[in-house]
Amino acid sequence: MAAAKTGRSSPRNAFYAQSGGVSAVINASACGVIETARAHRRQIGTVYAGRHGILGALHEDLIDTSRESAAVIRALRHTPGGAFGSARYKLASLERNRAEYVRLIEVFRAHDIGYFFYNGGNDSMDTAQKVSEIGRSMGYPLTCIGIPKTVDNDLPITDCSPGFGSAAKYVAISTREAALDIASMARTSTKVFVLEVMGRHAGWIAAAGGLAGRSSADAPHVILFPEIAFDRDKFLAKVKATVERRGYCVIVVSEGVRDAAGRFLAEAGTKDAFGHAQLGGVGPLIAEMTRSALGLKFHWAVADYLQRSARHIVSAVDVEQAYAVGKAAVEFALAGKDAVLPVIVRRSSSPYRWTIGEAPLGAIANKEKKVPRSFITADGFGITAACRRYLAPLIEGEDYPPYRGGLPDYVEIKGAPVRKRLNKPFVL
Amino acid sequence: MAAAKTGRSSPRNAFYAQSGGVSAVINASACGVIETARAHRRQIGTVYAGRHGILGALHEDLIDTSRESAAVIRALRHTPGGAFGSARYKLASLERNRAEYVRLIEVFRAHDIGYFFYNGGNDSMDTAQKVSEIGRSMGYPLTCIGIPKTVDNDLPITDCSPGFGSAAKYVAISTREAALDIASMARTSTKVFVLEVMGRHAGWIAAAGGLAGRSSADAPHVILFPEIAFDRDKFLAKVKATVERRGYCVIVVSEGVRDAAGRFLAEAGTKDAFGHAQLGGVGPLIAEMTRSALGLKFHWAVADYLQRSARHIVSAVDVEQAYAVGKAAVEFALAGKDAVLPVIVRRSSSPYRWTIGEAPLGAIANKEKKVPRSFITADGFGITAACRRYLAPLIEGEDYPPYRGGLPDYVEIKGAPVRKRLNKPFVL
């Protein structure tokens, strides 16, 4: 690497980092980045990964991915979680904490890093955009490319976000399976089943629960979206009518459901009138509401991390797209693009056809795409045919990991550290 | 069927019912019963199924399975839940409610039912035993055969219970997947992850979470069993040490965990000091304990019905055994056996070899098999090598359902009712 520092005789290195909440397929994007970089060794030197995301760059704690075998890199495609470690760490604004940005550039310079690939959501695209700006202002040539990722599917411009399709598939399947269970039990036991899913600000994952049913008679009978203010009376009336008609009621509730005043129901439930902490999220809260108001026996499940790490039942489309955006990010860099990210462009829904497009980082940064009203039924409790047309292709196909001894054979990276070149610890 | 009533010229019919909590593979047992009966049409007439289990018999609400195609019956093998409906209904003792037993025999007589196949747990084996006795005392010839089923794995004598292996596989996989997620996030975010699993009285499912790790360094770092009295201080010390050493701590907790006084932790948590209801189960309670005592950021998941209905990731061994006990039940009946049930007999663990054995109904009825102390590590927080040897074969192999449009293609039965012959409604 020494040669790389003295001139352009050797190709410059790359830095790749995972950011924010991980998913079942973010490592497929890492696989796409590393395999594509390896296929272009004359243009890109070593791919360094940040140990725990951007913190790895700030602390000069880099992982040398060239020490990982081709088989290990390939196996990232079927391994959930963030293999290099992620971080919930948002760089402050350039004005407020210029030192962090300067430090990043110093570390990049020390390791002759010419390419910055940042794999995350809207916050991360904002960071990548700023890093691009500071590099330019400091006279350090740096290509900054984003790689979209979020199970929440709330990134604008891109048709969908890698990670979402798999969470959606997990929730749709789990809802269908649990519904068969309740249907069996309802006569003498459980009448209401509540599944709480992720999506703090957008109800895409909750909407995906709607795919479990083929018609409006099928479960789930009620979906509670963050986009629709929760109306207790209307909700209870719907549950009551459903139980009377079908014998049971299956409810999918987004963790982000709010009341008419905009308060999260889950937070409203964290303290009772005496200020005592209440355990549990919005799922148990909603379930308990049906018991206390309607006297119905309930069960509830909270999928939490299970829904975003369930690599065993990912959408094959999602894996392909996650890999494709990683690959495209490197190809964009090689094509001389900067401050952009690859996005998914839908060409048609049936048959499903998609291509990779391109968007400026700034167009994605700090924006949220919510579920449009036209995707939610008039009563606010279901998904429309338009929503179904949008969602259905995203959960298509199965892509099973290999198994050993009855368990998925997920890979662990060696994670060899890169020798530090700066003798300056950095305090965040 | 009229001929069947007048003599032995036609074979007698069979009654099959599902009982108690359903599983991902109970329909595979139904498939085994019906396919095997169909292969012996000269000995067994029509298989009637109880709509909602034994209630179907009491209310003379029978499903004519002969109206279901061979393809539908075959598809039961890959469909979770109880296709005919189950019931949580335990017949009272013969002394207290003889009328119910007499009614059963009346319905069986009206439909010339000579075989009673009851698919359930220890309560159901008790019921089957009593039905056998009353039949004999009423001079009505009836062959009563049990078919074991419970995700809790707490039936005695049988090496394992159909339904358990799949719940075990689901929990082991989910624990491994969530652990990879936490490992990615722990540096800046979640330090403790709690997965609550089923098992009110026995910790078999919780134990299965232990299969997620290959060594004691791997997640789960703590398993909380109903068999071990919960010791708050010891638990918190273990979590603290684990987070200091590994950076995070993954906990699998059985819903049935109790304190030293034998009280369920989950129930202790349902009311606070002022008598206010607390939402949530033992999972959130344990998670909140680590936050309040140790200041750790947590996430928790409650799998609930998802773990017992996840047909998408069943154990192939479990499916085979569930089918095998259904098939064996019919074969036992044809061989003239009565008041017995087929059980799983382990011949060897490595390689795994099993056969079908036979046990009297009375030996299973109302008994519980707990996790033996030798299967739990000395500190009470993990599983031993002996436990691993026992559990590992039970989650072996994958048996994926067919998919359509990204979702498992589960079957729905036609459920054609059998014309009633008694003109007496029965009040429970």
Contacts between the chains, C-beta under 8 A, distances in Angstrom:
chain1	res1	chain2	res2	distance
A	18	B	184	7.2
A	21	B	185	7.2
A	22	B	181	5.7
A	22	B	184	4.6
A	22	B	185	6.7
A	24	B	177	7.7
A	52	B	187	4.1
A	52	B	188	6.9
A	55	B	187	6.6
A	55	B	188	7.0
A	79	B	180	7.1
A	80	B	177	5.3
A	80	B	180	5.4
A	80	B	181	6.8
A	81	B	177	7.5
A	81	B	180	3.1
A	81	B	181	4.8
A	81	B	183	6.2
A	81	B	184	4.6
A	82	B	184	3.4
A	82	B	185	7.7
A	83	B	184	7.7
A	85	B	183	7.6
A	85	B	184	5.5
A	85	B	187	6.0
A	86	B	184	4.7
A	86	B	185	6.1
A	87	B	187	6.0
A	87	B	188	4.6
A	87	B	189	7.9
A	88	B	185	7.2
A	88	B	188	4.7
A	88	B	189	4.6
A	89	B	188	5.4
A	169	B	406	6.0
A	169	B	407	8.0
A	172	B	406	7.4
A	172	B	407	6.0
A	173	B	312	5.5
A	173	B	407	6.2
A	173	B	408	6.3
A	174	B	306	5.1
A	174	B	310	7.4
A	176	B	407	6.2
A	176	B	408	7.0
A	176	B	410	7.0
A	177	B	24	7.7
A	177	B	80	5.3
A	177	B	81	7.5
A	177	B	305	8.0
A	177	B	306	6.9
A	177	B	309	4.0
A	177	B	310	5.9
A	177	B	311	6.1
A	177	B	312	7.0
A	177	B	408	7.6
A	177	B	410	8.0
A	178	B	304	7.8
A	178	B	305	4.5
A	178	B	306	5.8
A	178	B	309	5.4
A	180	B	79	7.2
A	180	B	80	5.4
A	180	B	81	3.1
A	180	B	309	6.2
A	180	B	410	6.5
A	181	B	22	5.7
A	181	B	80	6.8
A	181	B	81	4.8
A	181	B	305	4.7
A	181	B	308	6.7
A	181	B	309	4.2
A	182	B	305	7.0
A	183	B	81	6.3
A	183	B	85	7.6
A	184	B	18	7.2
A	184	B	22	4.7
A	184	B	81	4.6
A	184	B	82	3.4
A	184	B	83	7.7
A	184	B	85	5.5
A	184	B	86	4.6
A	185	B	21	7.2
A	185	B	22	6.8
A	185	B	82	7.7
A	185	B	86	6.1
A	185	B	88	7.1
A	187	B	52	4.2
A	187	B	55	6.6
A	187	B	85	6.0
A	187	B	87	6.0
A	188	B	52	6.9
A	188	B	55	7.0
A	188	B	87	4.6
A	188	B	88	4.7
A	188	B	89	5.4
A	189	B	87	7.9
A	189	B	88	4.6
A	193	B	305	6.4
A	195	B	306	7.7
A	211	B	406	7.6
A	211	B	407	6.8
A	212	B	407	7.3
A	269	B	279	6.7
A	272	B	272	7.8
A	272	B	276	5.0
A	273	B	276	8.0
A	274	B	274	5.7
A	274	B	276	6.9
A	276	B	272	5.0
A	276	B	273	7.9
A	276	B	274	6.9
A	276	B	276	6.3
A	277	B	288	7.1
A	278	B	278	6.0
A	278	B	279	5.5
A	278	B	280	7.7
A	279	B	269	6.7
A	279	B	278	5.5
A	279	B	279	6.0
A	279	B	280	3.8
A	279	B	284	4.2
A	279	B	285	5.6
A	279	B	288	5.5
A	280	B	278	7.7
A	280	B	279	3.8
A	280	B	280	2.8
A	280	B	281	7.7
A	280	B	284	4.9
A	281	B	280	7.7
A	281	B	284	7.6
A	283	B	302	7.9
A	284	B	279	4.2
A	284	B	280	4.9
A	284	B	281	7.6
A	284	B	284	7.8
A	285	B	279	5.7
A	288	B	277	7.1
A	288	B	279	5.4
A	299	B	304	5.4
A	299	B	305	5.7
A	300	B	302	7.0
A	300	B	304	6.3
A	301	B	301	8.0
A	301	B	302	5.5
A	301	B	303	6.1
A	301	B	304	3.7
A	301	B	305	6.3
A	301	B	306	5.2
A	302	B	283	8.0
A	302	B	300	7.0
A	302	B	301	5.5
A	302	B	302	4.8
A	303	B	301	6.1
A	303	B	306	7.2
A	304	B	178	7.8
A	304	B	299	5.4
A	304	B	300	6.4
A	304	B	301	3.7
A	305	B	177	7.9
A	305	B	178	4.5
A	305	B	181	4.7
A	305	B	182	7.1
A	305	B	193	6.5
A	305	B	299	5.7
A	305	B	301	6.3
A	306	B	174	5.1
A	306	B	177	6.9
A	306	B	178	5.8
A	306	B	195	7.8
A	306	B	301	5.2
A	306	B	303	7.1
A	306	B	306	7.9
A	308	B	181	6.7
A	309	B	177	4.0
A	309	B	178	5.4
A	309	B	180	6.2
A	309	B	181	4.2
A	310	B	174	7.4
A	310	B	177	5.9
A	311	B	177	6.1
A	312	B	173	5.5
A	312	B	177	7.0
A	312	B	313	5.6
A	313	B	312	5.6
A	313	B	313	6.6
A	315	B	406	6.5
A	392	B	405	6.3
A	392	B	406	6.9
A	395	B	405	8.0
A	395	B	406	3.7
A	395	B	407	7.3
A	396	B	405	7.0
A	396	B	406	4.5
A	397	B	406	6.7
A	398	B	400	7.3
A	398	B	403	6.0
A	400	B	398	7.3
A	400	B	400	7.3
A	403	B	398	6.0
A	405	B	392	6.3
A	405	B	395	8.0
A	405	B	396	7.1
A	406	B	169	6.0
A	406	B	172	7.4
A	406	B	211	7.6
A	406	B	315	6.5
A	406	B	392	7.0
A	406	B	395	3.7
A	406	B	396	4.5
A	406	B	397	6.7
A	407	B	169	8.0
A	407	B	172	6.0
A	407	B	173	6.2
A	407	B	176	6.2
A	407	B	211	6.7
A	407	B	212	7.3
A	407	B	395	7.3
A	408	B	173	6.3
A	408	B	176	6.9
A	408	B	177	7.6
A	410	B	176	7.0
A	410	B	177	8.0
A	410	B	180	6.5
